Amino acid sequence: MILPITLTIAGAAALVNIWLMIRVGQVRTSEKVSVGDGGNDKVIRRMRAHANYGESLPIVLILLAAIELASGSETWLWIVGGVYMLGRVAHGIGMDGGKLGKGRMVGTILTMLIMLGLGAYAISIPYFSTTDASTAPVTVQAG
C-alpha cells in the first residue's frame, strides 16, 4: 500500500531537517562553537529550532499515516501536511529573532493546531467511521 501524502510529507520533512542541520552548522562555524552550544545565544536558537522540529515531526507523521490508512488520500490531508511543513519552516526562520521573529509564533501555533486537529480526528475515526473495518474489503498486492 502506498501512502502518497505521508510519503510526500516525510520526504519534504527530511529536506527541511537537512536545512535546519545546515543552519546549525553555519552558526556554529561563524560563532566558533564546535561542541554543544557554548552558551552562545545564536547557536542555542538554531539548535532549539532543529530540536523542536524533531520533537513534533514524528507524531505528525504517525497521525498523517494513520489517518491516510483509515480514510484515504483526501485533499484536506494534503493541505494540512503542507501547512504543517510551512509552519515548521516559519518557526525555524523565526527562531533567529529580529523582524522575522514572528515566524516562530506562527510556526508554533500552526503546529499545535495541526497536532490538535489530527489527534482529535484520529481519535474520532474508530467511533464515527461509516465503514465497518470487519466487513471492509481487503486488497493485497503481490510483489
PyMOL commands that place a pseudoatom at each C-alpha (Angstrom):
pseudoatom trace, name=CA, resn=MET, resi=1, chain=A, elem=C, hetatm=0, pos=[0.000, 0.000, 0.000]
pseudoatom trace, name=CA, resn=ILE, resi=2, chain=A, elem=C, hetatm=0, pos=[1.362, 3.386, -0.987]
pseudoatom trace, name=CA, resn=LEU, resi=3, chain=A, elem=C, hetatm=0, pos=[0.551, 6.403, 1.190]
pseudoatom trace, name=CA, resn=PRO, resi=4, chain=A, elem=C, hetatm=0, pos=[1.235, 9.351, -1.138]
pseudoatom trace, name=CA, resn=ILE, resi=5, chain=A, elem=C, hetatm=0, pos=[0.537, 12.086, 1.398]
pseudoatom trace, name=CA, resn=THR, resi=6, chain=A, elem=C, hetatm=0, pos=[2.644, 10.539, 4.144]
pseudoatom trace, name=CA, resn=LEU, resi=7, chain=A, elem=C, hetatm=0, pos=[5.484, 9.733, 1.741]
pseudoatom trace, name=CA, resn=THR, resi=8, chain=A, elem=C, hetatm=0, pos=[5.490, 13.240, 0.264]
pseudoatom trace, name=CA, resn=ILE, resi=9, chain=A, elem=C, hetatm=0, pos=[5.408, 14.981, 3.640]
pseudoatom trace, name=CA, resn=ALA, resi=10, chain=A, elem=C, hetatm=0, pos=[8.054, 12.609, 5.056]
pseudoatom trace, name=CA, resn=GLY, resi=11, chain=A, elem=C, hetatm=0, pos=[10.303, 13.352, 2.069]
pseudoatom trace, name=CA, resn=ALA, resi=12, chain=A, elem=C, hetatm=0, pos=[9.785, 17.093, 2.453]
pseudoatom trace, name=CA, resn=ALA, resi=13, chain=A, elem=C, hetatm=0, pos=[10.399, 16.722, 6.189]
pseudoatom trace, name=CA, resn=ALA, resi=14, chain=A, elem=C, hetatm=0, pos=[13.772, 15.099, 5.514]
pseudoatom trace, name=CA, resn=LEU, resi=15, chain=A, elem=C, hetatm=0, pos=[14.754, 18.069, 3.335]
pseudoatom trace, name=CA, resn=VAL, resi=16, chain=A, elem=C, hetatm=0, pos=[13.656, 20.586, 5.974]
pseudoatom trace, name=CA, resn=ASN, resi=17, chain=A, elem=C, hetatm=0, pos=[15.598, 18.604, 8.574]
pseudoatom trace, name=CA, resn=ILE, resi=18, chain=A, elem=C, hetatm=0, pos=[18.760, 18.861, 6.447]
pseudoatom trace, name=CA, resn=TRP, resi=19, chain=A, elem=C, hetatm=0, pos=[18.160, 22.605, 6.003]
pseudoatom trace, name=CA, resn=LEU, resi=20, chain=A, elem=C, hetatm=0, pos=[17.862, 23.043, 9.784]
pseudoatom trace, name=CA, resn=MET, resi=21, chain=A, elem=C, hetatm=0, pos=[21.052, 20.992, 10.306]
pseudoatom trace, name=CA, resn=ILE, resi=22, chain=A, elem=C, hetatm=0, pos=[22.939, 23.173, 7.845]
pseudoatom trace, name=CA, resn=ARG, resi=23, chain=A, elem=C, hetatm=0, pos=[21.718, 26.310, 9.629]
pseudoatom trace, name=CA, resn=VAL, resi=24, chain=A, elem=C, hetatm=0, pos=[23.060, 24.968, 12.926]
pseudoatom trace, name=CA, resn=GLY, resi=25, chain=A, elem=C, hetatm=0, pos=[26.393, 24.168, 11.284]
pseudoatom trace, name=CA, resn=GLN, resi=26, chain=A, elem=C, hetatm=0, pos=[26.623, 27.636, 9.732]
pseudoatom trace, name=CA, resn=VAL, resi=27, chain=A, elem=C, hetatm=0, pos=[26.123, 29.435, 13.029]
pseudoatom trace, name=CA, resn=ARG, resi=28, chain=A, elem=C, hetatm=0, pos=[28.469, 27.029, 14.845]
pseudoatom trace, name=CA, resn=THR, resi=29, chain=A, elem=C, hetatm=0, pos=[31.167, 27.861, 12.297]
pseudoatom trace, name=CA, resn=SER, resi=30, chain=A, elem=C, hetatm=0, pos=[30.602, 31.622, 12.407]
pseudoatom trace, name=CA, resn=GLU, resi=31, chain=A, elem=C, hetatm=0, pos=[30.494, 31.649, 16.219]
pseudoatom trace, name=CA, resn=LYS, resi=32, chain=A, elem=C, hetatm=0, pos=[33.395, 29.168, 16.570]
pseudoatom trace, name=CA, resn=VAL, resi=33, chain=A, elem=C, hetatm=0, pos=[31.419, 26.669, 18.673]
pseudoatom trace, name=CA, resn=SER, resi=34, chain=A, elem=C, hetatm=0, pos=[32.330, 23.091, 17.760]
pseudoatom trace, name=CA, resn=VAL, resi=35, chain=A, elem=C, hetatm=0, pos=[30.566, 21.121, 20.530]
pseudoatom trace, name=CA, resn=GLY, resi=36, chain=A, elem=C, hetatm=0, pos=[27.404, 21.947, 22.437]
pseudoatom trace, name=CA, resn=ASP, resi=37, chain=A, elem=C, hetatm=0, pos=[26.067, 25.471, 22.410]
pseudoatom trace, name=CA, resn=GLY, resi=38, chain=A, elem=C, hetatm=0, pos=[28.976, 27.244, 24.089]
pseudoatom trace, name=CA, resn=GLY, resi=39, chain=A, elem=C, hetatm=0, pos=[26.443, 29.455, 25.863]
pseudoatom trace, name=CA, resn=ASN, resi=40, chain=A, elem=C, hetatm=0, pos=[26.036, 31.302, 22.560]
pseudoatom trace, name=CA, resn=ASP, resi=41, chain=A, elem=C, hetatm=0, pos=[22.500, 32.642, 22.010]
pseudoatom trace, name=CA, resn=LYS, resi=42, chain=A, elem=C, hetatm=0, pos=[22.657, 32.260, 18.212]
pseudoatom trace, name=CA, resn=VAL, resi=43, chain=A, elem=C, hetatm=0, pos=[23.764, 28.646, 18.465]
pseudoatom trace, name=CA, resn=ILE, resi=44, chain=A, elem=C, hetatm=0, pos=[21.145, 27.904, 21.128]
pseudoatom trace, name=CA, resn=ARG, resi=45, chain=A, elem=C, hetatm=0, pos=[18.376, 29.382, 18.966]
pseudoatom trace, name=CA, resn=ARG, resi=46, chain=A, elem=C, hetatm=0, pos=[19.334, 27.353, 15.908]
pseudoatom trace, name=CA, resn=MET, resi=47, chain=A, elem=C, hetatm=0, pos=[19.787, 24.167, 17.935]
pseudoatom trace, name=CA, resn=ARG, resi=48, chain=A, elem=C, hetatm=0, pos=[16.379, 24.615, 19.573]
pseudoatom trace, name=CA, resn=ALA, resi=49, chain=A, elem=C, hetatm=0, pos=[14.731, 25.221, 16.190]
pseudoatom trace, name=CA, resn=HIS, resi=50, chain=A, elem=C, hetatm=0, pos=[16.190, 21.925, 14.986]
pseudoatom trace, name=CA, resn=ALA, resi=51, chain=A, elem=C, hetatm=0, pos=[15.352, 20.058, 18.206]
pseudoatom trace, name=CA, resn=ASN, resi=52, chain=A, elem=C, hetatm=0, pos=[11.807, 21.429, 18.333]
pseudoatom trace, name=CA, resn=TYR, resi=53, chain=A, elem=C, hetatm=0, pos=[11.287, 20.226, 14.778]
pseudoatom trace, name=CA, resn=GLY, resi=54, chain=A, elem=C, hetatm=0, pos=[12.405, 16.736, 15.775]
pseudoatom trace, name=CA, resn=GLU, resi=55, chain=A, elem=C, hetatm=0, pos=[10.079, 16.793, 18.763]
pseudoatom trace, name=CA, resn=SER, resi=56, chain=A, elem=C, hetatm=0, pos=[6.882, 17.429, 16.801]
pseudoatom trace, name=CA, resn=LEU, resi=57, chain=A, elem=C, hetatm=0, pos=[7.564, 15.744, 13.468]
pseudoatom trace, name=CA, resn=PRO, resi=58, chain=A, elem=C, hetatm=0, pos=[7.231, 12.055, 14.488]
pseudoatom trace, name=CA, resn=ILE, resi=59, chain=A, elem=C, hetatm=0, pos=[3.738, 12.394, 15.960]
pseudoatom trace, name=CA, resn=VAL, resi=60, chain=A, elem=C, hetatm=0, pos=[2.524, 14.416, 12.966]
pseudoatom trace, name=CA, resn=LEU, resi=61, chain=A, elem=C, hetatm=0, pos=[3.866, 11.821, 10.514]
pseudoatom trace, name=CA, resn=ILE, resi=62, chain=A, elem=C, hetatm=0, pos=[2.314, 8.994, 12.538]
pseudoatom trace, name=CA, resn=LEU, resi=63, chain=A, elem=C, hetatm=0, pos=[-1.039, 10.784, 12.591]
pseudoatom trace, name=CA, resn=LEU, resi=64, chain=A, elem=C, hetatm=0, pos=[-0.880, 11.541, 8.851]
pseudoatom trace, name=CA, resn=ALA, resi=65, chain=A, elem=C, hetatm=0, pos=[-0.106, 7.895, 8.068]
pseudoatom trace, name=CA, resn=ALA, resi=66, chain=A, elem=C, hetatm=0, pos=[-2.784, 6.512, 10.374]
pseudoatom trace, name=CA, resn=ILE, resi=67, chain=A, elem=C, hetatm=0, pos=[-5.442, 8.873, 9.030]
pseudoatom trace, name=CA, resn=GLU, resi=68, chain=A, elem=C, hetatm=0, pos=[-4.405, 8.233, 5.437]
pseudoatom trace, name=CA, resn=LEU, resi=69, chain=A, elem=C, hetatm=0, pos=[-4.632, 4.477, 6.031]
pseudoatom trace, name=CA, resn=ALA, resi=70, chain=A, elem=C, hetatm=0, pos=[-8.056, 4.825, 7.625]
pseudoatom trace, name=CA, resn=SER, resi=71, chain=A, elem=C, hetatm=0, pos=[-9.568, 7.497, 5.372]
pseudoatom trace, name=CA, resn=GLY, resi=72, chain=A, elem=C, hetatm=0, pos=[-7.606, 7.546, 2.139]
pseudoatom trace, name=CA, resn=SER, resi=73, chain=A, elem=C, hetatm=0, pos=[-5.619, 10.308, 0.481]
pseudoatom trace, name=CA, resn=GLU, resi=74, chain=A, elem=C, hetatm=0, pos=[-8.083, 13.136, 0.925]
pseudoatom trace, name=CA, resn=THR, resi=75, chain=A, elem=C, hetatm=0, pos=[-7.369, 16.685, -0.301]
pseudoatom trace, name=CA, resn=TRP, resi=76, chain=A, elem=C, hetatm=0, pos=[-7.686, 18.230, 3.135]
pseudoatom trace, name=CA, resn=LEU, resi=77, chain=A, elem=C, hetatm=0, pos=[-4.941, 15.939, 4.447]
pseudoatom trace, name=CA, resn=TRP, resi=78, chain=A, elem=C, hetatm=0, pos=[-2.582, 17.169, 1.690]
pseudoatom trace, name=CA, resn=ILE, resi=79, chain=A, elem=C, hetatm=0, pos=[-3.332, 20.749, 2.746]
pseudoatom trace, name=CA, resn=VAL, resi=80, chain=A, elem=C, hetatm=0, pos=[-2.767, 20.016, 6.435]
pseudoatom trace, name=CA, resn=GLY, resi=81, chain=A, elem=C, hetatm=0, pos=[0.574, 18.333, 5.679]
pseudoatom trace, name=CA, resn=GLY, resi=82, chain=A, elem=C, hetatm=0, pos=[1.692, 21.263, 3.530]
pseudoatom trace, name=CA, resn=VAL, resi=83, chain=A, elem=C, hetatm=0, pos=[0.646, 23.855, 6.092]
pseudoatom trace, name=CA, resn=TYR, resi=84, chain=A, elem=C, hetatm=0, pos=[2.494, 21.919, 8.790]
pseudoatom trace, name=CA, resn=MET, resi=85, chain=A, elem=C, hetatm=0, pos=[5.700, 21.987, 6.730]
pseudoatom trace, name=CA, resn=LEU, resi=86, chain=A, elem=C, hetatm=0, pos=[5.332, 25.727, 6.011]
pseudoatom trace, name=CA, resn=GLY, resi=87, chain=A, elem=C, hetatm=0, pos=[4.788, 26.333, 9.716]
pseudoatom trace, name=CA, resn=ARG, resi=88, chain=A, elem=C, hetatm=0, pos=[7.951, 24.430, 10.598]
pseudoatom trace, name=CA, resn=VAL, resi=89, chain=A, elem=C, hetatm=0, pos=[9.996, 26.475, 8.104]
pseudoatom trace, name=CA, resn=ALA, resi=90, chain=A, elem=C, hetatm=0, pos=[8.491, 29.680, 9.531]
pseudoatom trace, name=CA, resn=HIS, resi=91, chain=A, elem=C, hetatm=0, pos=[9.393, 28.510, 13.044]
pseudoatom trace, name=CA, resn=GLY, resi=92, chain=A, elem=C, hetatm=0, pos=[12.971, 27.724, 12.021]
pseudoatom trace, name=CA, resn=ILE, resi=93, chain=A, elem=C, hetatm=0, pos=[13.452, 31.171, 10.495]
pseudoatom trace, name=CA, resn=GLY, resi=94, chain=A, elem=C, hetatm=0, pos=[11.611, 32.871, 13.341]
pseudoatom trace, name=CA, resn=MET, resi=95, chain=A, elem=C, hetatm=0, pos=[13.906, 31.355, 15.955]
pseudoatom trace, name=CA, resn=ASP, resi=96, chain=A, elem=C, hetatm=0, pos=[16.643, 33.689, 14.711]
pseudoatom trace, name=CA, resn=GLY, resi=97, chain=A, elem=C, hetatm=0, pos=[14.648, 36.599, 16.139]
pseudoatom trace, name=CA, resn=GLY, resi=98, chain=A, elem=C, hetatm=0, pos=[14.681, 40.046, 14.616]
pseudoatom trace, name=CA, resn=LYS, resi=99, chain=A, elem=C, hetatm=0, pos=[11.984, 41.218, 12.233]
pseudoatom trace, name=CA, resn=LEU, resi=100, chain=A, elem=C, hetatm=0, pos=[11.272, 37.634, 11.122]
pseudoatom trace, name=CA, resn=GLY, resi=101, chain=A, elem=C, hetatm=0, pos=[10.786, 36.535, 14.741]
pseudoatom trace, name=CA, resn=LYS, resi=102, chain=A, elem=C, hetatm=0, pos=[7.007, 36.342, 14.293]
pseudoatom trace, name=CA, resn=GLY, resi=103, chain=A, elem=C, hetatm=0, pos=[7.593, 33.192, 12.256]
pseudoatom trace, name=CA, resn=ARG, resi=104, chain=A, elem=C, hetatm=0, pos=[8.359, 31.398, 15.486]
pseudoatom trace, name=CA, resn=MET, resi=105, chain=A, elem=C, hetatm=0, pos=[4.915, 32.185, 16.891]
pseudoatom trace, name=CA, resn=VAL, resi=106, chain=A, elem=C, hetatm=0, pos=[3.187, 31.391, 13.577]
pseudoatom trace, name=CA, resn=GLY, resi=107, chain=A, elem=C, hetatm=0, pos=[5.005, 28.062, 13.315]
pseudoatom trace, name=CA, resn=THR, resi=108, chain=A, elem=C, hetatm=0, pos=[4.269, 27.149, 16.919]
pseudoatom trace, name=CA, resn=ILE, resi=109, chain=A, elem=C, hetatm=0, pos=[0.567, 27.955, 16.639]
pseudoatom trace, name=CA, resn=LEU, resi=110, chain=A, elem=C, hetatm=0, pos=[0.209, 26.101, 13.330]
pseudoatom trace, name=CA, resn=THR, resi=111, chain=A, elem=C, hetatm=0, pos=[1.999, 23.064, 14.751]
pseudoatom trace, name=CA, resn=MET, resi=112, chain=A, elem=C, hetatm=0, pos=[-0.171, 22.943, 17.860]
pseudoatom trace, name=CA, resn=LEU, resi=113, chain=A, elem=C, hetatm=0, pos=[-3.417, 23.436, 15.933]
pseudoatom trace, name=CA, resn=ILE, resi=114, chain=A, elem=C, hetatm=0, pos=[-2.483, 20.775, 13.386]
pseudoatom trace, name=CA, resn=MET, resi=115, chain=A, elem=C, hetatm=0, pos=[-1.499, 18.294, 16.084]
pseudoatom trace, name=CA, resn=LEU, resi=116, chain=A, elem=C, hetatm=0, pos=[-4.746, 19.029, 17.931]
pseudoatom trace, name=CA, resn=GLY, resi=117, chain=A, elem=C, hetatm=0, pos=[-6.858, 18.641, 14.796]
pseudoatom trace, name=CA, resn=LEU, resi=118, chain=A, elem=C, hetatm=0, pos=[-5.130, 15.489, 13.554]
pseudoatom trace, name=CA, resn=GLY, resi=119, chain=A, elem=C, hetatm=0, pos=[-5.190, 13.969, 17.038]
pseudoatom trace, name=CA, resn=ALA, resi=120, chain=A, elem=C, hetatm=0, pos=[-8.897, 14.663, 17.522]
pseudoatom trace, name=CA, resn=TYR, resi=121, chain=A, elem=C, hetatm=0, pos=[-9.718, 13.378, 14.036]
pseudoatom trace, name=CA, resn=ALA, resi=122, chain=A, elem=C, hetatm=0, pos=[-7.663, 10.215, 14.586]
pseudoatom trace, name=CA, resn=ILE, resi=123, chain=A, elem=C, hetatm=0, pos=[-9.487, 9.557, 17.857]
pseudoatom trace, name=CA, resn=SER, resi=124, chain=A, elem=C, hetatm=0, pos=[-12.854, 10.029, 16.145]
pseudoatom trace, name=CA, resn=ILE, resi=125, chain=A, elem=C, hetatm=0, pos=[-12.235, 7.626, 13.247]
pseudoatom trace, name=CA, resn=PRO, resi=126, chain=A, elem=C, hetatm=0, pos=[-12.932, 4.327, 15.045]
pseudoatom trace, name=CA, resn=TYR, resi=127, chain=A, elem=C, hetatm=0, pos=[-16.066, 5.732, 16.676]
pseudoatom trace, name=CA, resn=PHE, resi=128, chain=A, elem=C, hetatm=0, pos=[-17.632, 7.719, 13.847]
pseudoatom trace, name=CA, resn=SER, resi=129, chain=A, elem=C, hetatm=0, pos=[-16.371, 5.983, 10.700]
pseudoatom trace, name=CA, resn=THR, resi=130, chain=A, elem=C, hetatm=0, pos=[-19.045, 4.904, 8.240]
pseudoatom trace, name=CA, resn=THR, resi=131, chain=A, elem=C, hetatm=0, pos=[-17.042, 1.834, 7.178]
pseudoatom trace, name=CA, resn=ASP, resi=132, chain=A, elem=C, hetatm=0, pos=[-17.091, -1.252, 9.349]
pseudoatom trace, name=CA, resn=ALA, resi=133, chain=A, elem=C, hetatm=0, pos=[-13.493, -2.488, 9.347]
pseudoatom trace, name=CA, resn=SER, resi=134, chain=A, elem=C, hetatm=0, pos=[-14.611, -6.082, 9.898]
pseudoatom trace, name=CA, resn=THR, resi=135, chain=A, elem=C, hetatm=0, pos=[-16.559, -6.117, 6.604]
pseudoatom trace, name=CA, resn=ALA, resi=136, chain=A, elem=C, hetatm=0, pos=[-14.359, -3.766, 4.561]
pseudoatom trace, name=CA, resn=PRO, resi=137, chain=A, elem=C, hetatm=0, pos=[-12.731, -5.370, 1.513]
pseudoatom trace, name=CA, resn=VAL, resi=138, chain=A, elem=C, hetatm=0, pos=[-9.024, -6.098, 1.833]
pseudoatom trace, name=CA, resn=THR, resi=139, chain=A, elem=C, hetatm=0, pos=[-6.746, -5.638, -1.157]
pseudoatom trace, name=CA, resn=VAL, resi=140, chain=A, elem=C, hetatm=0, pos=[-3.437, -7.445, -1.236]
pseudoatom trace, name=CA, resn=GLN, resi=141, chain=A, elem=C, hetatm=0, pos=[-0.869, -6.564, -3.873]
pseudoatom trace, name=CA, resn=ALA, resi=142, chain=A, elem=C, hetatm=0, pos=[1.710, -9.143, -4.855]
pseudoatom trace, name=CA, resn=GLY, resi=143, chain=A, elem=C, hetatm=0, pos=[5.344, -8.210, -5.442]
for i in range(1, 143): cmd.bond("trace and resi %d" % i, "trace and resi %d" % (i + 1))
show_as sticks, trace
zoom trace
